[in-house]
Amino acid sequence: MNQPPRLKEWTDVVASPPGHSAGNSLIESMGVYLPPKIVSTAEVRRACKHPISLPLERLTGIRNRCMAGDDTFSIDLAKQALW
C-alpha cells in the first residue's frame, strides 16, 4: 500500500510544482462576512443524524460558530464580503 509523502516543511505545501515558477502573486487584502445566525456546538451535535459521543467542544474549543442559511451559497457569502 503506497503512502502519500510526508510534508517536512510548510513550504512543501506552497512550493510550485516542478517546472513552474512561483509567480508574483500577492494578497493585498481580504474581505470577511460572518452570517448573523450563531449556532452552538451543542445545537450542531443535536442536529446530527447519528449521535456523536466525542466531547467536541472540549476537543476543538469551538463553542459557537456563524452559520449560513439553507438557501445561502458560498458565492452569496463572497458577495457580502465585498461590501
C-alpha positions as CSV (number, residue, x, y, z in Angstrom):
1,M,0.0,0.0,0.0
2,N,1.5,3.3,-1.1
3,Q,1.6,6.1,1.5
4,P,1.5,9.8,0.5
5,P,4.7,11.6,1.0
6,R,5.0,13.3,4.4
7,L,5.5,17.1,4.5
8,K,8.8,18.2,6.0
9,E,8.2,21.9,5.9
10,W,5.3,24.3,5.4
11,T,7.0,25.4,2.2
12,D,6.3,21.9,0.8
13,V,2.6,22.9,0.7
14,V,3.1,26.2,-1.0
15,A,6.0,25.3,-3.3
16,S,5.4,25.4,-7.1
17,P,5.2,22.1,-9.0
18,P,8.4,21.1,-10.8
19,G,8.9,23.1,-14.0
20,H,6.7,26.0,-12.8
21,S,7.8,29.3,-11.4
22,A,6.5,30.6,-8.1
23,G,4.9,33.7,-9.8
24,N,4.4,37.2,-8.5
25,S,1.1,36.9,-6.7
26,L,0.4,39.0,-3.6
27,I,-2.7,39.0,-1.4
28,E,-3.3,42.7,-0.8
29,S,-6.4,42.5,1.3
30,M,-9.2,40.1,2.3
31,G,-12.9,40.6,2.7
32,V,-14.8,38.9,5.5
33,Y,-18.5,38.4,6.1
34,L,-20.0,36.4,9.0
35,P,-23.6,35.3,8.7
36,P,-25.8,36.6,11.5
37,K,-27.0,33.1,12.6
38,I,-25.0,31.8,15.6
39,V,-25.1,28.1,16.4
40,S,-23.6,26.4,19.4
41,T,-21.7,23.1,19.3
42,A,-24.5,21.5,21.3
43,E,-27.0,22.5,18.7
44,V,-24.8,21.1,15.9
45,R,-24.5,17.8,17.8
46,R,-28.2,17.6,18.3
47,A,-28.8,18.2,14.6
48,C,-26.6,15.2,13.6
49,K,-28.3,12.2,12.2
50,H,-26.0,9.8,14.1
51,P,-25.1,10.6,17.7
52,I,-21.6,12.0,18.3
53,S,-20.1,10.8,21.6
54,L,-16.9,12.8,21.3
55,P,-16.6,15.8,23.6
56,L,-16.5,18.0,20.5
57,E,-16.5,21.4,22.2
58,R,-13.7,20.4,24.6
59,L,-11.6,19.0,21.9
60,T,-11.9,21.9,19.4
61,G,-12.5,24.8,21.8
62,I,-15.3,25.9,19.4
63,R,-18.4,27.0,21.4
64,N,-20.3,28.9,18.8
65,R,-20.0,29.4,15.0
66,C,-21.7,31.5,12.4
67,M,-23.8,29.5,10.1
68,A,-25.2,30.4,6.7
69,G,-28.8,29.8,5.9
70,D,-30.0,26.7,3.9
71,D,-30.5,28.8,0.8
72,T,-27.2,30.7,1.1
73,F,-24.3,29.6,-1.1
74,S,-20.6,30.4,-1.0
75,I,-21.0,32.9,-3.8
76,D,-23.6,34.8,-1.6
77,L,-21.1,35.0,1.3
78,A,-18.4,36.2,-1.1
79,K,-20.6,39.0,-2.4
80,Q,-21.4,40.1,1.2
81,A,-17.6,40.1,2.0
82,L,-17.1,42.7,-0.8
83,W,-19.4,45.3,0.8
